[in-house]
C-alpha cells in the first residue's frame, strides 16, 4: 500500500509538473503571440507613417515637378517652333532661288528647242538634197 501511495504521489507530482510546464508553455506562447502582434502593429504603424511621409514629400515636390514639366514643354515647343521657322525659311529661300533661276532655265530650254529644231531642219534639208541628187542621177 505504501508503494501504491508513493506511486500515486509520484504520478500526482508528475501530473502537477506537467500541468505547471503546460501552463508555463501556454504563457510563453501567449507572450510570444502578444509580442508578435505588437511587433506586427509597430511595423504597420511605421509603414503607414512612411506612406504618409512619402505622400507629404510628393505633395511638397509636386509644384516643383509641375514647374519643371511646364518648362520642359515650353522648351520643347520653342525648339519645335524654331525648327518649323527654319524649315519655312529654307523653303522660301529654295522657292526664291527657283524663281530667280526660272528665266535662265526657260531661256536654256528655248535655246535647246531652237537648236534641236535647226538640227532637225538641217537633217531634213540634207535628206531632201540627197533625194534630189539620187533623182538627178536616175534621169
SVG drawing of the C-alpha trace seen along z (x, -y; Angstrom):
<svg xmlns="http://www.w3.org/2000/svg" viewBox="-2 -86 26 88">
<polyline fill="none" stroke="black" stroke-width="0.4" points="0.0,0.0 2.8,-2.3 4.3,-1.7 1.0,-2.3 0.7,-5.6 4.2,-6.5 3.3,-5.6 0.1,-7.7 2.1,-10.6 4.7,-10.4 2.0,-10.3 0.3,-13.3 3.7,-15.1 4.4,-14.3 0.9,-15.4 1.4,-18.6 4.7,-19.2 3.2,-18.6 0.4,-21.0 2.9,-23.6 5.0,-23.1 1.9,-23.2 0.8,-26.5 4.3,-27.9 4.4,-26.8 1.0,-28.4 2.1,-31.5 5.2,-31.7 3.2,-31.1 0.7,-33.7 3.6,-36.2 5.2,-35.3 1.9,-35.8 1.4,-39.1 4.9,-40.2 4.4,-39.2 1.2,-41.1 2.8,-44.2 5.7,-43.9 3.3,-43.5 1.3,-46.5 4.5,-48.5 5.5,-47.6 2.1,-48.5 2.2,-51.8 5.7,-52.5 4.7,-51.6 1.7,-53.9 3.9,-56.7 6.3,-56.2 3.4,-56.2 2.2,-59.5 5.7,-60.9 6.1,-59.8 2.8,-61.4 3.7,-64.6 7.1,-64.7 5.4,-64.1 2.8,-66.8 5.6,-69.2 7.6,-68.4 4.5,-68.5 4.7,-72.3 8.4,-72.0 7.8,-68.9 4.9,-70.7 7.1,-73.7 9.9,-71.6 7.5,-69.8 6.0,-73.1 9.5,-74.5 10.4,-71.3 7.2,-71.6 7.9,-75.3 11.4,-74.5 10.2,-71.7 7.6,-73.9 10.2,-76.7 12.5,-74.1 9.7,-72.8 8.8,-76.4 12.4,-77.2 12.7,-74.1 9.4,-75.0 10.6,-78.6 13.9,-77.3 12.3,-74.9 9.9,-77.6 12.9,-79.9 14.7,-77.2 11.5,-76.5 11.2,-80.3 14.8,-80.5 14.5,-77.5 11.4,-79.0 13.1,-82.4 16.2,-80.7 13.9,-78.7 12.1,-81.9 15.4,-83.7 16.7,-80.7 13.4,-80.3 14.1,-82.9 17.6,-81.3 16.1,-77.8 13.4,-78.9 16.0,-80.6 18.2,-77.4 15.1,-75.3 14.1,-77.7 17.7,-77.7 17.8,-73.9 14.5,-73.7 15.8,-76.2 19.0,-74.2 17.0,-70.9 14.7,-72.4 17.6,-73.8 19.3,-70.4 16.1,-68.6 15.7,-71.2 19.3,-70.7 18.9,-66.9 15.6,-67.2 17.3,-69.6 20.3,-67.2 17.9,-64.3 16.0,-66.3 19.2,-67.3 20.3,-63.6 16.9,-62.6 17.2,-65.2 20.7,-64.1 19.6,-60.5 16.7,-61.5 19.0,-63.6 21.3,-60.7 18.5,-58.4 17.4,-60.8"/>
</svg>
